[in-house]
């Protein structure tokens, strides 16, 4: 748990192979966290190798303990158990980073509605069940922060990625409401809204303006945790840009490039 000066000691990363999530966890370790739980979907030899690399990264950054748990965002019935298992390994959870998700292009969902629904299950429904399980634990502890990786894509849904954007819009609204529900409990939610982040998962997507990196997202999260922010934009210019996006007439918005 947090020490006398409020330093983060324990971190649970939901989405243990996420480049952005690992950058955040590594940054928190460099800032003083010593115990990390990586919760990720088991995906055979390649997945195990990726988790081994993640563990080595965090130990190299200074972590004393790195634990690995199975976590499948699409199986809501297991989420509370995952949180409980993390607590058994490291005790109170100071920071929980919800960094899991899938990123496709609109052509796939257009051709396969079932795949679209599966994507929303991971990007939204999974966050609802996992987020509520985490919130229950943080509320019982009386402290801790749930960091939710949202996206500027959810500010106003574009036709070019309407399924992904709609899921992120739902996630953002859920995260804000969850934060409101925790007011006064000592626990809180930090919503993170990056633009295009250069990662392996996004390599197939055309780069957008105001692109950023996992390291910069991690820096923004660390700053938000220090200041007690409820939301951070990465880069910060996306805050005013998003306001302009909301104000564009719909006839103009739908003419934006696909």
Steps between C-alpha positions, in 0.01 A plus 500: 500500500601866483770604742481797736570752225258345250746323272345228286627157605271253319367500144256269324515516121189360330630434152846384597643501148373847403787724389330804648408321821854368542643846442275632776593215736872544431473873564326435834772249591768756422310741723502255791249218449649165598225241443323447168237253385469441125157364408480386140319254275705182458574455130746215468874511464515844341285648775712341771814635336350849488410482870851381583634804316258724690613354830865556407421861404339573835769328703758696304314819592528408868202282594562257786201282418327431169208257501310369197130412495262382230249763395250484216308822440223310323418282804337734749429223751874469570582866555421528870708187557794655315488806725482278809795294376705817452422609854614164633837556336572866582241614754325832447500632144635854475456537123307282258562570132225381263690483171337212315323532167499415132545734206370413157391693194142562399518267201511196728192587710307609188548153352463308826252633757584212732864608507385855566302383803802305625713812477249702700492223760871550560516879458192588703321213673824356638592837645162530668527168684869539580456864600219423740703218657797733544282780638353268763851411617626860502188614685557232765866602533415867528768598251636426153460620142356325197670632186276449196652528154228666296564676168434819312313270259216489751452877516301499178461181302624509140359278227855382424515308828146511630502169690829570679405863560158410635656254746746764616221755537315254723817423694574868557150564631515195724838602641377850580190366672705246693726778619197695620374194687831477689500863615558521873625140535872571469510315167481665159514458124745666260377506139778516239412622151789461257486560131676267257769310692787343306495134602520161332121469529441828315766452233239416235307823562586820314671739740281789614590855607627546857645148509670396822695211653448256788772679699320832472173340606683356800639843589149649483359225722776549758431873503126442532553268795718758674255785452180306565365576151174340387601495133808562286535552125810378316620730358328775697406690183235233439291654779412816305502307172234268637282797591518615139417147383180500703391833352543408133164474320411140423488568127863611516604217734373226272704639209828440682728252320438134563 
